[in-house]
Amino acid sequence: SEEPALRGSFAYAKAHKEELLKENAVLINFDTIKDLSQLTIVTQEINTLVKYPEHLVQKMENAFTQSSVEYKKRPLPLGATDGSAFAINGLPAICVIGMDSSKYDPCYHTRLDNLEHLDPAGLEAMKKVMVKFIQNWEQEQSKP
């Protein structure tokens, strides 16, 4: 069972905030990458009032587009992700989910949230997107 109220991620973000800021770290949170057809860049989380930085959303969109992976982009209408805890603590974060957020998914935080219900194609697509995201990030950082 998922811990209530994001306690683990809040504790981690608080305990490591200064170190993460010093390292210019960015949290890229993946939550339930279950369905290739539902890969979604989360722009904000309604329950926690978190709005993810537009520049990170744009970088993620670019990585999806350059990887030829279809995606959606929308606010998360219910629940919350670990990305919220980082953003609330002033740490750069973004979140990508891989399930239909317009309705309740029976795998979300239940005994059905297991490998049997994951679509390997969704995980493979996210790996491809993340490789491109990191390549783009490194290329940006190496510019004078």
C-alpha positions in Angstrom: 0.0 0.0 0.0 1.2 3.5 -0.9 2.2 5.5 2.1 -0.5 8.1 3.0 0.0 11.8 2.3 3.3 11.4 0.4 5.1 11.2 3.8 8.1 9.4 2.3 8.7 11.8 -0.5 8.1 14.9 1.7 10.6 13.5 4.3 13.2 12.8 1.5 12.8 16.2 -0.2 13.0 18.0 3.2 16.1 16.0 4.4 18.0 16.4 1.1 16.8 19.8 -0.2 20.0 21.8 0.2 22.1 19.0 -1.4 19.6 18.6 -4.3 19.6 22.4 -4.9 23.4 22.5 -4.8 23.5 19.7 -7.4 20.9 21.3 -9.6 18.9 18.1 -9.4 15.5 17.7 -11.0 13.0 15.1 -10.0 11.4 13.3 -13.0 8.7 11.3 -11.4 7.1 8.4 -13.2 3.8 7.1 -11.7 2.1 4.0 -12.9 3.6 3.6 -16.4 1.0 1.1 -17.2 -0.5 1.9 -20.6 1.4 3.1 -23.7 -1.7 4.9 -25.0 -2.0 6.9 -21.8 1.5 8.4 -21.4 0.7 11.8 -20.0 2.9 14.8 -19.0 1.3 16.2 -15.8 1.2 20.0 -15.9 -0.2 20.5 -12.5 -1.8 18.5 -9.6 -5.2 19.7 -8.5 -5.2 18.1 -5.0 -1.8 19.6 -4.0 -2.1 22.9 -5.9 1.2 22.2 -7.6 2.0 23.6 -11.0 5.0 22.1 -12.7 7.5 24.5 -14.3 6.7 25.3 -17.9 10.3 24.9 -19.0 10.4 21.3 -17.7 7.1 20.5 -19.3 8.4 21.9 -22.6 11.6 19.8 -22.3 9.6 16.7 -21.7 7.3 17.5 -24.6 10.4 17.9 -26.8 11.8 14.5 -25.7 8.5 12.8 -26.5 8.2 14.5 -29.9 11.9 13.7 -30.8 11.4 10.1 -29.7 8.2 9.8 -31.8 6.2 8.7 -28.8 2.7 9.9 -28.6 1.7 11.6 -25.4 -1.0 13.7 -23.6 -0.5 16.7 -21.5 -3.0 17.7 -18.8 -3.5 18.4 -15.1 -3.8 15.5 -12.7 -7.5 15.8 -11.6 -7.3 13.5 -8.5 -4.7 11.9 -6.2 -1.1 13.2 -5.9 2.3 12.1 -7.0 5.7 12.2 -5.3 6.5 15.1 -7.7 4.2 17.3 -5.5 6.3 16.8 -2.4 9.4 18.0 -4.2 7.7 21.0 -5.9 6.1 22.1 -2.6 9.6 22.0 -1.0 10.9 24.3 -3.8 12.7 21.6 -5.8 12.4 21.4 -9.6 10.1 18.5 -10.5 7.9 17.1 -13.2 5.7 14.0 -13.5 4.7 11.6 -16.2 1.9 9.1 -15.7 0.9 6.1 -17.8 -2.7 5.4 -16.9 -6.0 7.0 -17.8 -6.4 9.9 -15.3 -9.9 10.7 -16.5 -11.4 7.8 -14.5 -10.3 5.6 -11.6 -8.0 2.8 -12.6 -8.4 -0.4 -10.6 -4.7 -0.9 -10.5 -4.0 2.5 -8.9 -2.6 1.7 -5.4 -4.3 -1.6 -5.0 -3.2 -5.2 -5.0 -3.5 -5.1 -8.8 -0.7 -2.6 -9.0 1.9 -5.2 -10.1 4.0 -6.3 -13.0 1.2 -8.4 -14.5 -0.8 -5.3 -15.3 2.1 -3.2 -16.8 2.4 -2.8 -20.5 6.1 -3.4 -21.4 5.6 -1.2 -24.5 4.8 1.8 -22.2 8.0 1.2 -20.1 10.1 0.8 -23.3 8.7 4.1 -24.7 9.4 5.9 -21.5 13.0 4.6 -21.5 13.3 6.0 -25.1 11.9 9.3 -24.0 14.2 9.6 -21.0 17.3 8.8 -23.0 16.3 11.7 -25.3 15.5 14.0 -22.4 18.9 13.3 -20.8 20.7 13.7 -24.1 19.0 17.1 -24.7 19.7 18.2 -21.1 23.4 17.3 -21.4 23.7 19.1 -24.7 22.1 22.2 -23.2 24.5 22.1 -20.2 27.6 21.8 -22.4 26.7 25.0 -24.4 28.9 28.0 -23.4 
